[in-house]
Amino acid sequence: MMKKIVMLGVALWMAGFFSGRAIAQNRENQVREQSVKYQRLMALIDAFYVDTVNLQQLTEDAIVKVLSDLDPHSVYISKEEVDEMNEPLEGGFFGIGIQFSILRDTLMVVDVVAGGPSEKVGLKAGDRIVEIDGEPVAGKKISNTDVRKRLKGEKGTVVKVRVLRGKELMDFRIVRDKIPLYSVDASYMLDLTTGYIKISRFAATTIEEFEAALKKLKAAGMQDLVLDLQGNGGGYMGAAIGISDHFLESTRMVVYTDGFASGRRAEYATAAGMLEKGRVVVLIDGSSASASEIVSGAVQDWDRGLIVGRRSFAKGLVQRQYPLTDGSMIRLTTAHYYTPSGRCIQKPYSKGEEEYHAEVYKRYTSGELLNADSIVVNDSLKYYTKLKNRPVYGGGGIIPDLFVPMDTSLNYSYFNRLIAKNVIGEYVVNYVDVNRNRLKSKYSNFEKYKRDFMVTDAMIADIIKAGEKAGVPEDEQLILPIVPTMKRQIKALIARDLWDMNEMYQILNEENDILQAGYKALKDGTYERILE
């Protein structure tokens, strides 16, 4: 009897094995047939179409159309776009290490990267680049893209620049090297025991940067952390898993993925967490997507911290990049990801890509950004957190534990037009250029600057005049209510040019409603009431 059972089991296994092979072989045949069909189409167009056509462009258009019909995140990336797209995620590129601005057809150095190639040869903020490799660039209509193309290049290659410093012309020979791109924009103490870290994207270097920031803050006395993921559109899943690992106890699931071809795969926290104890507040908004939602979902599902802000973007799809023969590539959706409670937070995309991306903006007209009760949830996608059994929902992003409405009392349209016309940017660059030495002398450290520097009414008046010249007419009704915000933004941008992004955020965050709500929750008992 036992022998018959064993033989039956073997037979069933073999039947399943050969059935699977037959299905796979059938799909391979289908792919081959469709490839031949498309090849035949291109040959016919090339041979008989009434006009000459660009076959490469036709092929690229076909690829774009095919991918767009699959889902909003499967995309084609041309050969020219590949390197530029990967830079922010790979964490760096090869260049000379400067921040620059084009001010009235003049290429000006705004800042030099510490330890970078330009700093090593003596380039300074305020220098005006008049030639690059012997070709004049001053007084010409040159774009930011043109400048980047000329200054970037292979590691070890040389770029020669001629610089006007004051009235003196100086020549520099700069050897290109790796220039880091940072994903942790800011990390500082909000008070004696509360730290703050801002992550702008999840890149190859994010875990390393985050760990360095944690060590610095813990050494300063941090017990609780506010993690700011507002505006963070995602990036590498591995980076999101690594960040989540620091909050969760060993063996707790961070996320799992599942797809037709890839199957189910779960990722778990390790024993390497640097912040498994202490309170955690995660800040999100409608632009927090993908990897940001993985971190937020893991923290929320394990009742590990408080999610504060507004509903996240709702991207629950996983993409992999596949190279094509000419150096281009496709980014193809291969799986859904699921939070530890089992929810997929991907929003529907059956109505097309335009409707899909417009959904975030429609939240304003629906009233969702003003009132948490306006958030539509699907009871059929109701799940529960792992420890406290709190209800959470799939199908539409991460809904925060503590909702913070958008402030609609002020109209920023005038200020936004000034930014769009680069009036604010040009003013700040020019102001720092003229006053850099005086500012550095008067404000020897950032704390003194933060406490004492004031953006004056005369400075605002100069900006308004510059706006009129740029085609942004003065509108007193729109200007007066936002003057305090304008002053804060300008003060923050000046701080960035004098120091770095870290100092800029310390000023901007004084007016960050979501951050202020998260910080208040740590102090008034709201954190414990929601989670305990």
JOQUI-V770808 format. One record per helix or strand of 3 or more residues. SS is the DSSP state (alpha for helix, beta for strand). FROM is the first residue (numbers start at 1). LEN is the number of residues. If there is no record, write none. Layout:
ss->{SS/SS}
from->{FROM/FROM}
len->{LEN/LEN}
//
This chain:
ss->{alpha/alpha/beta/alpha/beta/beta/beta/alpha/beta/alpha/beta/beta/beta/beta/beta/alpha/beta/alpha/beta/beta/beta/alpha/beta/beta/beta/alpha/alpha/alpha/beta/beta/alpha/alpha/alpha/alpha/alpha/alpha/alpha/alpha}
from->{2/55/75/79/92/98/106/117/128/144/158/168/177/184/194/206/224/237/253/265/280/291/306/317/329/353/372/379/382/391/413/423/446/457/476/501/513/526}
len->{47/16/3/12/4/6/7/5/5/8/8/8/4/6/6/14/5/9/6/4/5/11/4/7/10/13/3/3/3/3/8/20/7/13/23/11/11/6}
//
